Amino acid sequence: MGLAPTRRAARQLVNHKHVEVNGTISGTPSHSLRPGDVITIRDKSKDMVILRDVNPDTRKYPWLEWNPEHQKGVFLQYPERQQIPENIKEQLIVELYSK
């Protein structure tokens, strides 16, 4: 959703319980989302500098919808492999977990 400058920073936001999924606080960065899940920033966290200064237009993904006014997003669908812009080498992941 582009709420943090890096993946590590995004994981930290979740670990510190600044994010809610479907109205429930989420403290697990590896939480699996389902289409239709609503992701929000907790009310007490909305004034954080890192979240106020974010420009969500820098990263637009077709499987996510973000409303910057309400700091609320919806997970629309599971992405297709060709939609993911990051350079991920699936074979290395398979090899790591096959050991």
N, CA, C and O atoms as a DFTB+ gen file, in Angstrom:
396 C
 N C O
     1  1       0.817      -1.188       0.000
     2  2       0.000       0.000       0.000
     3  2       0.858       1.247       0.000
     4  3       0.354       2.353      -0.198
     5  1       2.138       1.079       0.218
     6  2       3.031       2.225       0.183
     7  2       2.981       3.074       1.440
     8  3       3.292       4.264       1.386
     9  1       2.598       2.497       2.566
    10  2       2.502       3.270       3.804
    11  2       3.831       3.437       4.510
    12  3       3.959       4.271       5.406
    13  1       4.808       2.663       4.123
    14  2       6.125       2.742       4.741
    15  2       7.175       2.779       3.636
    16  3       6.942       2.272       2.538
    17  1       8.324       3.375       3.920
    18  2       9.349       3.487       2.880
    19  2       9.988       2.154       2.488
    20  3      10.478       2.011       1.367
    21  1       9.989       1.183       3.397
    22  2      10.597      -0.120       3.117
    23  2       9.710      -1.232       3.677
    24  3       8.802      -0.981       4.469
    25  1       9.989      -2.455       3.256
    26  2       9.260      -3.605       3.815
    27  2       9.543      -3.752       5.302
    28  3       8.648      -4.063       6.087
    29  1      10.786      -3.526       5.678
    30  2      11.157      -3.638       7.094
    31  2      10.364      -2.642       7.938
    32  3       9.891      -2.985       9.022
    33  1      10.217      -1.419       7.449
    34  2       9.443      -0.402       8.169
    35  2       7.964      -0.789       8.229
    36  3       7.300      -0.558       9.239
    37  1       7.455      -1.373       7.154
    38  2       6.055      -1.811       7.138
    39  2       5.836      -2.928       8.154
    40  3       4.832      -2.937       8.865
    41  1       6.767      -3.860       8.221
    42  2       6.652      -4.949       9.193
    43  2       6.691      -4.401      10.620
    44  3       5.994      -4.900      11.504
    45  1       7.508      -3.373      10.836
    46  2       7.599      -2.780      12.167
    47  2       6.289      -2.087      12.552
    48  3       5.868      -2.154      13.707
    49  1       5.646      -1.421      11.590
    50  2       4.346      -0.806      11.869
    51  2       3.338      -1.854      12.343
    52  3       2.561      -1.608      13.265
    53  1       3.359      -3.015      11.707
    54  2       2.433      -4.088      12.094
    55  2       2.837      -4.669      13.448
    56  3       1.985      -4.888      14.309
    57  1       4.135      -4.920      13.639
    58  2       4.608      -5.471      14.914
    59  2       4.247      -4.584      16.096
    60  3       3.950      -5.080      17.183
    61  1       4.273      -3.277      15.886
    62  2       3.968      -2.333      16.964
    63  2       2.474      -2.040      17.069
    64  3       2.050      -1.118      17.766
    65  1       1.695      -2.844      16.363
    66  2       0.228      -2.817      16.455
    67  2      -0.396      -1.483      16.038
    68  3      -1.313      -0.988      16.694
    69  1       0.103      -0.911      14.951
    70  2      -0.472       0.310      14.395
    71  2      -1.499       0.002      13.310
    72  3      -2.139       0.915      12.789
    73  1      -1.665      -1.276      12.964
    74  2      -2.517      -1.675      11.842
    75  2      -3.645      -2.586      12.330
    76  3      -3.444      -3.442      13.191
    77  1      -4.832      -2.382      11.762
    78  2      -5.974      -3.253      12.033
    79  2      -6.407      -3.930      10.736
    80  3      -6.366      -3.324       9.665
    81  1      -6.818      -5.181      10.843
    82  2      -7.383      -5.913       9.717
    83  2      -8.796      -6.313      10.117
    84  3      -8.999      -7.039      11.090
    85  1      -9.761      -5.833       9.357
    86  2     -11.180      -6.091       9.644
    87  2     -11.565      -5.678      11.067
    88  3     -12.355      -6.355      11.724
    89  1     -10.996      -4.556      11.536
    90  2     -11.345      -4.029      12.852
    91  2     -10.629      -4.666      14.017
    92  3     -10.867      -4.287      15.164
    93  1      -9.751      -5.630      13.756
    94  2      -8.998      -6.311      14.803
    95  2      -7.528      -5.942      14.677
    96  3      -6.978      -5.937      13.576
    97  1      -6.890      -5.632      15.802
    98  2      -5.475      -5.274      15.776
    99  2      -4.672      -6.451      15.249
   100  3      -4.856      -7.592      15.673
   101  1      -3.784      -6.151      14.321
   102  2      -2.922      -7.181      13.748
   103  2      -1.491      -6.919      14.195
   104  3      -0.954      -5.835      13.966
   105  1      -0.878      -7.899      14.826
   106  2       0.505      -7.770      15.253
   107  2       1.409      -8.737      14.522
   108  3       2.562      -8.925      14.910
   109  1       0.900      -9.350      13.470
   110  2       1.648     -10.354      12.727
   111  2       1.865      -9.890      11.295
   112  3       0.913      -9.846      10.515
   113  1       3.109      -9.538      10.927
   114  2       3.360      -9.068       9.559
   115  2       3.061     -10.113       8.490
   116  3       2.788      -9.760       7.342
   117  1       3.108     -11.382       8.847
   118  2       2.861     -12.434       7.856
   119  2       1.386     -12.816       7.783
   120  3       1.044     -13.850       7.209
   121  1       0.525     -12.008       8.347
   122  2      -0.922     -12.266       8.337
   123  2      -1.397     -12.427       6.891
   124  3      -1.130     -11.570       6.049
   125  1      -2.093     -13.512       6.609
   126  2      -2.605     -13.751       5.255
   127  2      -3.934     -13.034       5.077
   128  3      -4.859     -13.206       5.871
   129  1      -4.016     -12.234       4.033
   130  2      -5.249     -11.507       3.737
   131  2      -6.098     -12.293       2.758
   132  3      -5.596     -13.092       1.967
   133  1      -7.397     -12.047       2.831
   134  2      -8.347     -12.624       1.877
   135  2      -8.988     -11.473       1.127
   136  3      -9.102     -10.372       1.666
   137  1      -9.409     -11.709      -0.109
   138  2     -10.093     -10.638      -0.843
   139  2     -11.273     -10.096      -0.033
   140  3     -12.084     -10.850       0.506
   141  1     -11.339      -8.773       0.031
   142  2     -12.391      -8.108       0.788
   143  2     -11.959      -7.653       2.169
   144  3     -12.679      -6.897       2.821
   145  1     -10.783      -8.103       2.635
   146  2     -10.299      -7.673       3.945
   147  2     -10.023      -6.172       3.934
   148  3      -9.513      -5.624       2.957
   149  1     -10.374      -5.518       5.046
   150  2     -10.197      -4.075       5.184
   151  2      -9.017      -3.818       6.110
   152  3      -8.973      -4.325       7.230
   153  1      -8.059      -3.025       5.633
   154  2      -6.865      -2.686       6.387
   155  2      -6.959      -1.220       6.770
   156  3      -7.166      -0.364       5.910
   157  1      -6.808      -0.921       8.059
   158  2      -6.866       0.460       8.520
   159  2      -5.699       0.748       9.454
   160  3      -5.096      -0.157      10.030
   161  1      -5.402       2.030       9.586
   162  2      -4.438       2.488      10.572
   163  2      -5.231       2.799      11.841
   164  3      -6.275       3.449      11.775
   165  1      -4.748       2.346      12.980
   166  2      -5.456       2.592      14.240
   167  2      -5.577       4.088      14.492
   168  3      -4.699       4.862      14.111
   169  1      -6.656       4.486      15.129
   170  2      -6.910       5.905      15.393
   171  2      -5.760       6.557      16.150
   172  3      -5.375       7.682      15.834
   173  1      -5.207       5.867      17.145
   174  2      -4.131       6.454      17.938
   175  2      -2.834       6.597      17.133
   176  3      -1.925       7.314      17.553
   177  1      -2.740       5.929      15.992
   178  2      -1.515       5.947      15.192
   179  2      -1.596       6.874      13.983
   180  3      -0.589       7.090      13.309
   181  1      -2.761       7.419      13.700
   182  2      -2.946       8.202      12.472
   183  2      -2.107       9.471      12.416
   184  3      -1.850       9.990      11.330
   185  1      -1.677       9.979      13.566
   186  2      -0.889      11.209      13.580
   187  2       0.613      10.963      13.572
   188  3       1.393      11.906      13.704
   189  1       1.026       9.719      13.421
   190  2       2.462       9.431      13.371
   191  2       3.071      10.099      12.143
   192  3       2.467      10.114      11.071
   193  1       4.261      10.645      12.306
   194  2       4.926      11.375      11.223
   195  2       5.126      10.488      10.005
   196  3       4.890      10.927       8.879
   197  1       5.557       9.251      10.209
   198  2       5.818       8.361       9.072
   199  2       4.546       8.103       8.271
   200  3       4.611       7.921       7.055
   201  1       3.398       8.085       8.932
   202  2       2.137       7.837       8.236
   203  2       1.531       9.115       7.665
   204  3       0.816       9.065       6.664
   205  1       1.805      10.241       8.280
   206  2       1.290      11.520       7.774
   207  2       2.006      11.944       6.504
   208  3       1.388      12.494       5.592
   209  1       3.312      11.688       6.441
   210  2       4.129      12.159       5.327
   211  2       4.195      11.190       4.159
   212  3       4.922      11.435       3.197
   213  1       3.461      10.109       4.224
   214  2       3.520       9.097       3.170
   215  2       2.775       9.575       1.925
   216  3       1.767      10.276       2.012
   217  1       3.295       9.179       0.775
   218  2       2.636       9.479      -0.495
   219  2       2.203       8.150      -1.108
   220  3       2.994       7.511      -1.801
   221  1       0.969       7.724      -0.867
   222  2       0.534       6.404      -1.344
   223  2       0.447       6.310      -2.862
   224  3       0.308       5.212      -3.400
   225  1       0.525       7.434      -3.558
   226  2       0.472       7.388      -5.021
   227  2       1.762       6.853      -5.625
   228  3       1.804       6.536      -6.814
   229  1       2.828       6.749      -4.809
   230  2       4.091       6.265      -5.343
   231  2       4.040       4.785      -5.680
   232  3       4.753       4.327      -6.573
   233  1       3.202       4.032      -4.975
   234  2       3.084       2.592      -5.228
   235  2       1.618       2.229      -5.378
   236  3       0.901       2.108      -4.385
   237  1       1.180       2.059      -6.583
   238  2      -0.201       1.644      -6.845
   239  2      -0.180       0.198      -7.323
   240  3       0.534      -0.148      -8.264
   241  1      -0.954      -0.622      -6.678
   242  2      -1.057      -2.015      -7.065
   243  2      -2.506      -2.310      -7.426
   244  3      -3.416      -1.832      -6.749
   245  1      -2.739      -3.091      -8.485
   246  2      -4.122      -3.353      -8.911
   247  2      -4.914      -4.222      -7.934
   248  3      -6.141      -4.268      -8.019
   249  1      -4.258      -4.897      -7.030
   250  2      -4.963      -5.763      -6.091
   251  2      -5.249      -5.069      -4.751
   252  3      -5.821      -5.674      -3.844
   253  1      -4.847      -3.799      -4.636
   254  2      -5.081      -3.034      -3.415
   255  2      -5.769      -1.723      -3.738
   256  3      -5.491      -1.100      -4.762
   257  1      -6.657      -1.313      -2.871
   258  2      -7.321      -0.015      -3.009
   259  2      -7.082       0.749      -1.713
   260  3      -7.345       0.217      -0.634
   261  1      -6.585       1.995      -1.793
   262  2      -6.250       2.770      -0.605
   263  2      -6.962       4.111      -0.628
   264  3      -6.956       4.803      -1.646
   265  1      -7.577       4.481       0.492
   266  2      -8.232       5.771       0.661
   267  2      -7.395       6.584       1.647
   268  3      -7.470       6.347       2.852
   269  1      -6.589       7.550       1.151
   270  2      -5.693       8.285       2.044
   271  2      -6.420       9.183       3.048
   272  3      -5.888       9.452       4.125
   273  1      -7.605       9.642       2.720
   274  2      -8.344      10.504       3.650
   275  2      -8.723       9.760       4.928
   276  3      -8.615      10.304       6.027
   277  1      -9.160       8.530       4.778
   278  2      -9.589       7.733       5.932
   279  2      -8.504       6.763       6.399
   280  3      -8.699       6.031       7.369
   281  1      -7.366       6.758       5.713
   282  2      -6.283       5.813       5.982
   283  2      -6.852       4.399       6.105
   284  3      -6.690       3.712       7.114
   285  1      -7.520       4.007       5.036
   286  2      -8.214       2.724       4.999
   287  2      -8.010       2.103       3.624
   288  3      -8.084       2.794       2.607
   289  1      -7.755       0.813       3.594
   290  2      -7.557       0.127       2.330
   291  2      -8.323      -1.177       2.279
   292  3      -8.752      -1.707       3.303
   293  1      -8.486      -1.687       1.063
   294  2      -9.174      -2.958       0.850
   295  2      -8.289      -3.842      -0.021
   296  3      -7.754      -3.405      -1.039
   297  1      -8.148      -5.094       0.404
   298  2      -7.439      -6.088      -0.394
   299  2      -8.447      -6.644      -1.385
   300  3      -9.374      -7.350      -0.990
   301  1      -8.280      -6.338      -2.666
   302  2      -9.279      -6.666      -3.679
   303  2      -9.191      -8.098      -4.190
   304  3     -10.209      -8.774      -4.337
   305  1      -7.975      -8.557      -4.460
   306  2      -7.801      -9.875      -5.068
   307  2      -6.371     -10.336      -4.861
   308  3      -5.487      -9.538      -4.549
   309  1      -6.153     -11.625      -5.038
   310  2      -4.795     -12.141      -5.002
   311  2      -4.093     -11.707      -6.285
   312  3      -4.675     -11.816      -7.364
   313  1      -2.857     -11.219      -6.195
   314  2      -2.170     -10.765      -7.407
   315  2      -1.693     -11.928      -8.266
   316  3      -1.354     -12.998      -7.759
   317  1      -1.673     -11.701      -9.552
   318  2      -1.053     -12.642     -10.485
   319  2       0.458     -12.407     -10.434
   320  3       0.900     -11.307     -10.102
   321  1       1.236     -13.409     -10.754
   322  2       2.699     -13.293     -10.681
   323  2       3.218     -12.128     -11.515
   324  3       4.107     -11.404     -11.064
   325  1       2.691     -11.928     -12.713
   326  2       3.190     -10.866     -13.584
   327  2       2.810      -9.474     -13.072
   328  3       3.370      -8.484     -13.543
   329  1       1.874      -9.371     -12.123
   330  2       1.488      -8.082     -11.563
   331  2       2.439      -7.614     -10.463
   332  3       2.440      -6.436     -10.107
   333  1       3.235      -8.514      -9.929
   334  2       4.125      -8.179      -8.815
   335  2       5.412      -7.589      -9.384
   336  3       6.155      -8.282     -10.079
   337  1       5.684      -6.303      -9.093
   338  2       6.831      -5.638      -9.706
   339  2       8.176      -5.992      -9.075
   340  3       9.210      -5.746      -9.695
   341  1       8.204      -6.556      -7.877
   342  2       9.459      -6.868      -7.222
   343  2      10.157      -8.027      -7.921
   344  3       9.516      -8.901      -8.505
   345  1      11.466      -8.014      -7.847
   346  2      12.276      -9.066      -8.459
   347  2      12.396     -10.219      -7.459
   348  3      13.290     -10.224      -6.613
   349  1      11.499     -11.181      -7.561
   350  2      11.476     -12.320      -6.641
   351  2      11.913     -13.566      -7.398
   352  3      11.401     -13.870      -8.475
   353  1      12.864     -14.277      -6.814
   354  2      13.358     -15.509      -7.429
   355  2      12.751     -16.683      -6.663
   356  3      13.283     -17.121      -5.643
   357  1      11.637     -17.177      -7.174
   358  2      10.892     -18.230      -6.494
   359  2      11.726     -19.486      -6.286
   360  3      11.589     -20.160      -5.265
   361  1      12.581     -19.800      -7.235
   362  2      13.384     -21.011      -7.135
   363  2      14.280     -20.975      -5.898
   364  3      14.471     -22.003      -5.247
   365  1      14.831     -19.810      -5.566
   366  2      15.669     -19.702      -4.372
   367  2      14.850     -19.931      -3.097
   368  3      15.347     -20.517      -2.136
   369  1      13.617     -19.477      -3.091
   370  2      12.745     -19.679      -1.932
   371  2      12.422     -21.163      -1.778
   372  3      12.456     -21.698      -0.670
   373  1      12.112     -21.824      -2.887
   374  2      11.817     -23.260      -2.855
   375  2      13.034     -24.027      -2.358
   376  3      12.898     -24.931      -1.534
   377  1      14.215     -23.682      -2.843
   378  2      15.433     -24.368      -2.416
   379  2      15.692     -24.171      -0.929
   380  3      16.114     -25.105      -0.247
   381  1      15.445     -22.973      -0.417
   382  2      15.672     -22.692       0.998
   383  2      14.777     -23.555       1.879
   384  3      15.245     -24.146       2.852
   385  1      13.504     -23.629       1.547
   386  2      12.569     -24.364       2.387
   387  2      12.554     -25.860       2.099
   388  3      11.885     -26.606       2.814
   389  1      13.263     -26.318       1.085
   390  2      13.330     -27.747       0.774
   391  2      14.393     -28.458       1.600
   392  3      14.434     -29.688       1.631
   393  1      15.236     -27.710       2.257
   394  2      16.343     -28.318       3.021
   395  2      15.862     -28.927       4.300
   396  3      16.659     -29.478       5.059
